Amino acid sequence: MAKSDADVVQWQDEVPEEDYMAAQSYLSLVNAPVTVPKIIAKLRAASVEQYKATDIFRASQVKLPDSDDRPCRKEIKKIHKGQPLAPVLLVRDPAHSTIIIADGYHRICAAFRIDPDVILHCKIA
């Protein structure tokens, strides 16, 4: 079955400021707060890279939410309307050999539900 143009995930070129703020809030829960500004600075300076959603799920060890997950449905509607999604923000956690999804979990999940082979736009620190 061919995907329609409405099912192609489009990406913004830049990360909105509120996404960095959300990442900072989340990261302050899982890192020492004194280290978070340095991580955010690295994310801001990072170039946008592309990774497969399946690889991010494996590296982050998170699970796809139920299909009725409201934030995920909201992002799917954006995709169907052709609205570009913001790049997701990822942080390497070498101590645990994982990736932390600092911001964009529901964007990842929505894009994956549209196309399991989707290539995500990400910034990674």
N, C-alpha and C positions, 0 to 999 in steps of 0.2 A: 504494500500500500504506500503510495507516494505521499510525502508530506506536503501540505498546502503552504503557501507563503506565510500564512498566519501562524504556522507551527514552527517557523524558523526563529530561533532565539537570536535576538539582536542585542548588541552590547554598547553601552555608553563608552566614550573614550576616557572619561575621568571619573573618579570616585567622589561622590558628593560629601561635603563636610560632615553632614549628620552621620554618615557611615563611619567616618573616623571616630566621631564622638561615641557611637554605639560600640565600636571595637574597643575603645579605651575603657568604657564602662565594663564590658565583659572581661577584658584582659585583667582589669584590676581585681577581679574575683579569683582568677586562676594564677596570678603572678604577684610577686611583691609589688605593691603600688609604686615604689621608687623606680622600678625597672620599666614601667609601662610607657612613660614619655619617650624613652629611647626606642622602644619597639614601634610606637606610632610614628616616630620620625623616620625609621627605616621603611615602614610601609609607605609613607608619603613619598619617599625618595625612590622607591622601587618602580621598575617599569612593569607594564601590564604584560603578563605571560599567559600562555594557554595550556590548560591541562584537561584531560578527560574527567568527566564527572565520576566515572567508576573508580578512577585512580584516587580521586580526592576522598570518596567514601571509604576506600580501603585504607588510605593513609591516615585519615582522621578517626577511623574506627567508630563512626556514627552510623546510625541506621536511618533509612528513609521513613518518614512519618506515615501514619495512616492516610489513605486517599482523601479523607474528609477533613484533613488538617486545614483550618481556616487561613492562616498566613500563607500556606503553600498554594491554596486555591486562588488567593489574591494575586500572587505572582504569576500563576498560570493565565489568569485573565489578562494581565499586562502583556504576556507573550502573544496571546491570541489577538490582541488589539494592535500588535506590532510595535509596542512600546519597548524601547531598549532598556535592558537591565544594567544596573551598576556592577562593575567588576567586584568580585568577592575578595575579602581580605583574609589572608591565611598567615599563620605564624608557625614556623618549624619548632618542634619541641624535641630536640635530639635526645634529651634525657629519657624520653619515653618512646622514641622512634615513631613519633606521630606528628600530625599536622593539627593545629588548633584552628577551627573556623572562627575567626574573630568577628566577622560580620558577613552575612550573606547565606546562612544556612538554608533559609527558605527559597532563596533564588536558585541555589544548587539543586534542591529537591524538585522545584517546579520545572527547571530546565531538563532534569533527568526524566521526569514524568512525560514530558513532551517528546524527548528523544534520548533513550538510554546511551547513545553514542555521542551525545553532545560534548562539544569542546567549550569549556568555560574560560572566561577572561578573569584573571586573578592578579592580585598583587601579593607577593609573598616576602615575608621578612624572616 
